[in-house]
Structures are given as structure tokens and as C-alpha cells.
Amino acid sequence: MTVLTVLAGGSWAGAQEAVTPPPNAAAAVEWDAGQGRLRLRYHGAVVLDALVVARDKDGNETRGGIAMKPTATAGEKVEQRLRFALAKPQEGTRIVLRGTVTGSEEAFPAETPSDAQVRFPYVRNSVGLSRNLRNNAVYDRRWDWVLIGPADGATRIQPKQAGEKAISFSWESRGAALELAFRPRFYQEHHGYQRFEPWTYKVWKGSPTGYCTWWAYRHSFKQDTLDAMLKVFVEKRLPDFGYHYMQFDDTYQHGNGSCPENWLNWNKKFPGGWKYAIKAIRDAGMKPGIWVHRIHRPSDPHVKDIAKAHPDWFVRKADGSLVMHRGFYMLDTTNKDAVENMVRKLYRGLKQQGWDYVKIDGTGDLLRAYQNKQCADFFKTHPTTPEQSLRAWDIVAREELGRDVYILACHTVGNARHVIGLVDGARLSNDGFQPRTLAQYNFLEGVVWRGDPDHCDVLGTWLMDEDAMMPVFGRETPVQARTVIRPAVCAMAGAVLMVSDKVEVYQDDGNIEGMKRSAPVLFTVPGQLYGCGRQAVPWWLQEIDRPFDHWTVLARIQWGVKRQKEWKFDFKGLPQQEVKFADLGLPGDREYLVFEFWSQKFLGQCKGSFTAPAMDENNGMQVFAIREARPHPWVLSTTRHISQGGVSLLDMSWDAARRVLSGKSAVVAGDPYVLTVHLPNGFRLTRAVVGDEKVQIERLRDIASVRATPSATRPVSWEMEFAD
């Protein structure tokens, strides 16, 4: 097998050793029928070590053989199945497979399609390792294999031990008969993302959150607009809340053609040029981002002159004339001089200028141009394909920008699949925020790249009721529901969140409440190894795993219904709904504490299910924190972020001897921070300290809240003391 050297560097990948790609082949099976011992070996490691036994209805191990029948398909989509059945079936007797699954440090549990998604359909992901009972598979991202067990409650998978190089999971499957499925090259071949070679790169784990100039201003964003935008971002402390990037789109460059001089030198809309822009952005506590294109229009004098002087730099017909596709030429990326002068020079220049975020447009435009039938003669006589020609561009961009620069491919998944491994994010849709794509491509998020549903304008109208005014905590008057839903769904999806409204929108505090509670975006991996369709899904679930706690965040979204013969949408209201914990994938026999974020209401201690309140024509979103009940006080929710602790809670512990709950939180200056705690019978909050801040305490029957308004953006330690 070929040994590949993994591209390395910075926050994007980190230094890595050369690796051998995993085989597109079945695992080696070791089966001892007498002992019931099963081992699966793949790519030099034991991925499953288990015992398979038969147990009667009382749980006793019974005598009688278990037959194992292996099958495997050939071809590119290799699927290996191991079926276990009783040699002599007996009523009430079940086969139990129990053991350990071990994957790389990038392995995680998830679910495959089953009736559970029919009973309660949702979009699911996890921050850290999932413990959800709907999981029936372990996917190892680093080596792109998946092991699948029986679904719909017949398999139980729990994290067992996590190390720097490997993660192990306990695995138990039960049934009258059992079948395991092993699929190598799962995303590459079975999902069809053939450029997906995860052993060569890691997914960007930062928060791709900030502002993009395009949707709000198009070509009219200027230096004074930048100054005004940065001023309001600083005044509203949006960088402190997690809005890290300020990205220029199609507004700053010279001309209309893709040559380095046009991108590296700025037009008169920006008298201070790129130096002023980058300094202003960094002084505001943000990181600079920029947009570039990759098509060469001869209507631009620079491109026209280059094409005249160097026609061999571009794709030509058999007669030597340049191919024109929709008004532009295509670069011949097999020509080293062309690549050096038209591509490498550009990205080397951007790196030297100091950009942290580069959006490369024209992925689809260039690919379709290369696929133009006028290019047929070129590809017959040159050692490349349309896809390889496109990819060559991004190879150079990544080489020059390095691994510490975030690169976004634009646009659409179908085109960006050809530059997988070279880019950190990909547009999921055409221009305009389309949240449905977050459900459609949820299974790619945190595995292949970070998904970008396009610029999230908080006053956008798609699927939104423009008249709906939603009450939220901390504000005397309601806010527009769409300003809450649009950024919050990005946070629930773990996706790119680049807002794009005009500056006056953010001057109104009511318009940015949803923005503040949705950033930063936490890094997630999918809970479902399949897409949930291009639809407006009402339920979204995010599981959060921390060393000190594990909880579930469940969002309910009311999407607008289109009016007849009008391009407007209305909320119709939703009835109350019983939500069974078992349907969510939580153990149904335990008691849970349920707290709703936007209303700051405690829904009680519940067993079996809870009731999601009805939503009227104004209430566009509910976000429930679901935590397992404890016999002592514990945090139910925090106000910093809709994850209700996923961003702000850094540590938490209970001291039974002192009857003290203590922890550490990341807070934002001037933003009232509220910790809400549950009070089991026999506990009363008597004292609270939050750093050196002034504290307000509110005591209710089952809960208490501690409120402080931080004087600085920083981590603060806090402590609460309880008495009988």
C-alpha cells in the first residue's frame, strides 16, 4: 500500500506522522464457536472483541450452539455481515453479544436509520461523546469504517475509555438472532464522497462565526461601512460573545477578473487598503476574512493582457484559440507558470497580508466550465480531468495559506466534494440562508468539513413570520422571533454562523439577543450517520458531554407556512406535545429536570416524559435543557448560551460535607449571567459568591437563581452554599 505523508500544521491538523491508508476490504474474523469468542481485526487493530452467548428468559446462560454465518459483498461498496442464530431455537432464548469496540481518537457512536426516527424524528448531534440509547453504531472517522448493530433499542453502546490515540466503547446487542455489519470506506464509498481521506486531515474544531459583508451590502460595503460595523460590534461586545471573523466579500477588489493584482490591491472604496482593514479588524478583537474568485474574465484589462501574452496559461481548443465559457477563460492548471503566476502568487500574497479566513468562490463555476464540451480536446491531450484541474487550484491555496487559515469552498456540496481535505468548510446551498440544508447534510458536519448554510441574516424572511414577536428573558418587550431562530438553528447544528445584515440592524439590542445566545458555535459530530432530508425539521437535539456533567439540549422550532400566492410565511401555532424520554434516546426509567431557556421556566422533575408547552403564533422557538435529577443541588441552566452550560460552564462539583456547589464559568462583561439550580427536598440556598461581583439571589419552591453582571469578560469562580 502507498504510504501518504499527511499535510500538517497549525490548529487545522497539527503535526502528524506518515500513515498507511486503510484497505477497502472486509475485516478479518476470528470466531471460536465453542467459547463464543468473536474478534474483528481491521487495519492492524482489533476493532471488536466480544463474547456471544445464549440466555433464557431468566437471564441464565443456556447450552446449545450458536451458528455464525459471515457474508461479504465485493466491489467498491464493501459490506461485511455476520449473522448469529441459535442452532436450536428455543422460545424466550436470546442471543447476547457483549464486548468492546475500539476505534481511533476520532471514533464516536451514532445511529443508523430505524423506526426510532419514525416515532420521533429529529436532527441529532453531540458535543463530545454521545451516550444516546438510539445509537447502534460506532463510526471511526480517522479510518472511515463503521460497525453497525441491530437498531431500535437492540444495541447499547456507551463510551468506556478515551485516550490520545484510541477510544473504546462497551457494546451489547440482544435478539432472537443478531446481525452485525462492517463497512470500510464508509463516507468515501457508501456515501460517495470519494475524495474523503480523513487519515490525511482533521476537521476544523474552532467556531466559524462572524460577519460577512455580501448579503447585506453586495458591492457597496466601504471603508466607512467597515468602521461603523466594527464600532457597533465592539459596543455590543459581539466579539466577546464569539463573533470572531469579519469577512469582506465581493466589494474591495480591482476589476472583474481573477488575477493576483486585482485581489492584492484594493479599490478606492477603501482608501486605507488592506492594511487599514486588517488592523481595524484586529483592533476590534476580531480576525480578518476575505473572498476571492477563480474565473478569468477577459473583460478585465489585466486578464485580457495576460491572456494575450500567455495564451498557453489557459485552456485552448485544438486550433489554439482560448475556450470561453460564460464570459471567462479557464486556467490550465497543468502549466506550472500559469499556476505560479495566477494562483500561487495570489495565495502567497494573502498569507503575507495576514488573512485568517479565505473564502474561495467559483468552485462550481470553474468545474462546470472545465466540463464544457469545448474543453474536450484539451482534456484528451493533457494529463488531467475537470475535477483534478479544479482540485489543483485548492492544493496550491492550502500549501500557501497553511493549516492555520480557515478556507471555505463556495459553493454547494456537489461541487465542493472535489476539494474535500483541502478546505475546512463548504457551502451547503446557493446564496441566501437555507436552514433546511443543515438537516440534509447533518451527517457531514464535523466529519467531512464544517457546513455553511450561507449568510445568516437575522432579519431574513425564508420560512419566517415577519410579524411574530417572541418574548425572551431579560427583555421588557418581545423581539422578532426570526432574529432568535435563524442564528440559533446554526448553533444547534454546529454549523458555520456568518451573519449579514446592515449595521443599523445590530444597533437595536432586540435584534441581537438571538445572536448573543447562539455564539460561539460548539464543535459537534453527527448523532445520525444519514441525512434527515431537505426539510424544515421542528426538533433538534444536541447532546453535551463534559467531565463534570452530561446533558441534552432539545430545541423545538416553529417554521413558517407559506401563504397562498404570496412569498410570505406565517406561524400557525403548535399544540403542546408529550415528549417521551425513551424516544429521545434517554433511559426511560429515570427522572429528569427540564428547563426551558427563552422563558426561563422550570417544567419540573419528570419521569417517562415531559410536556412541551403549546406555541402560539408568536413563539418561534423553545430550547429545553434536560438533565438527570440528582439528590443534591445542581445547575439546571445558565443564560449565556442556548446550550445552557455548554459554552459558559468550565467546571462544577458538589461537596456533600460542606453542602457547597462550586464551579467556574466564562462570562461576558455587562451581560447579566444567571445560574439556575435545582433544590431537592431538604435544601435551601443560603449564600452565593460569583467572583468579586455583586450577586442577586432569587429563591422559588424547587429552584433558585444566582445573578451577577460581570465587570469583565473572563472566567469567574463561583460558589453556592445550602442549608436544610
C-alpha positions, 0 to 999 in steps of 0.5 A: 500500500502507498504510504501518504505523508499527511499535510500538517500544521497549525490548529487545522491538523497539527503535526502528524506522522506518515500513515498507511491508508486503510484497505477497502476490504472486509475485516478479518474474523476470528470466531471460536464457536465453542467459547463464543469468542468473536474478534474483528481485526481491521487495519492492524487493530482489533476493532471488536472483541466480544463474547456471544452467548445464549440466555433464557428468559431468566437471564441464565446462560443456556447450552446449545450452539450458536451458528455464525454465518459471515457474508461479504459483498465485493466491489467498491461498496464493501459490506461485511455481515455476520449473522448469529442464530441459535442452532436450536431455537428455543422460545424466550432464548436470546442471543447476547453479544457483549464486548468492546469496540475500539476505534481511533481518537476520532471514533464516536457512536451514532445511529443508523436509520430505524423506526426510532426516527419514525416515532420521533424524528429529529436532527441529532448531534453531540458535543463530545461523546454521545451516550444516546440509547438510539445509537447502534453504531460506532463510526471511526472517522480517522479510518472511515469504517463503521460497525453497525448493530441491530437498531431500535433499542437492540444495541447499547453502546456507551463510551468506556475509555478515551485516550490520545490515540484510541477510544473504546466503547462497551457494546451489547446487542440482544435478539432472537438472532443478531446481525452485525455489519462492517463497512470500510470506506464508509463516507468515501464509498457508501456515501460517495464522497470519494475524495474523503481521506480523513487519515490525511486531515482533521476537521476544523474544531474552532467556531466559524462565526462572524460577519460577512459583508455580501448579503447585506451590502453586495458591492457597496460595503466601504471603508466607512461601512467597515468602521461603523460595523466594527464600532457597533460590534465592539459596543455590543461586545459581539466579539466577546460573545464569539463573533470572531471573523469579519469577512469582506466579500465581493466589494474591495477588489480591482476589476472583474477578473481573477488575477493576483493584482486585482485581489492584492490591491484594493479599490478606492472604496477603501482608501486605507487598503488592506492594511487599514482593514486588517488592523481595524479588524484586529483592533476590534478583537476580531480576525480578518476574512476575505473572498476571492474568485477563480474565473478569468474574465477577459473583460478585465484589462489585466486578464485580457493582457495576460491572456494575450501574452500567455495564451498557453496559461489557459485552456485552448481548443485544438486550433489554439484559440482560448475556450470561453465559457460564460464570459471567462477563460479557464486556467490550465492548471497543468502549466506550472507558470500559469499556476505560479503566476495566477494562483500561487502568487495570489495565495502567497500574497494573502498569507503575507497580508495576514488573512485568517479566513479565505473564502474561495468562490467559483468552485462550481463555476470553474468545474462546470466550465472545465466540463464544457464540451469545448474543453474536450480536446484539451482534456484528451491531450493533457494529463488531467480531468475537470475535477483534478484541474479544479482540485489543483487550484485548492492544493496550491491555496492550502500549501500557501495559506497553511493549516492555520487559515480557515478556507471555505469552498463556495459553493454547494456540496456537489461541487465542493466534494472535489476539494474535500481535505483541502478546505475546512468548510463548504457551502451547503446551498446557493446564496441566501440562508437555507436552514433546511440544508443543515438537516440534509447534510447533518451527517457531514458536519464535523466529519467531512468539513464544517457546513455553511448554510450561507449568510445568516441574516437575522432579519431574513424572511425564508420560512419566517413570520415577519410579524411574530414577536417572541418574548425572551428573558431579560427583555421588557418587550418581545423581539422578532422571533426570526432574529432568535431562530435563524442564528440559533438553528446554526448553533444547534447544528454546529454549523458555520454562523456568518451573519449579514445584515446592515449595521443599523440592524445590530444597533437595536439590542432586540435584534441581537439577543438571538445572536448573543445566545447562539455564539460561539458555535460548539464543535459537534459530530453527527448523532445520525450517520444519514441525512434527515432530508431537505426539510424544515425539521421542528426538533433538534437535539444536541447532546453535551458531554463534559467531565463534570456533567452530561446533558441534552439540549432539545430545541423545538422550532416553529417554521413558517407556512407559506401563504397562498400566492404570496412569498410570505410565511406565517406561524400557525401555532403548535399544540403542546406535545408529550415528549417521551424520554425513551424516544429521545434516546434517554433511559426511560426509567429515570427522572429528569429536570427540564428547563426551558431557556427563552422563558426561563421556566422550570417544567419540573422533575419528570419521569417517562416524559415531559410536556412541551408547552403549546406555541402560539403564533408568536413563539418561534422557538423553545430550547429545553435543557434536560438533565438527570435529577440528582439528590443534591443541588445542581445547575439546571441552566445558565443564560449565556448560551442556548446550550445552557452550560455548554459554552459558559460552564468550565467546571462544577462539583458538589461537596456533600460535607460542606453542602457547597456547589462550586464551579467556574464559568466564562462570562461576558462583561455587562451581560447579566449571567444567571445560574439556575439550580435545582433544590431537592427536598431538604435544601435551601440556598443560603449564600452565593459568591460569583467572583468579586461581583455583586450577586442577586439571589432569587429563591422559588419552591424547587429552584433558585437563581444566582445573578451577577453582571460581570465587570469583565469578560473572563472566567469567574469562580463561583460558589453556592452554599445550602442549608436544610 
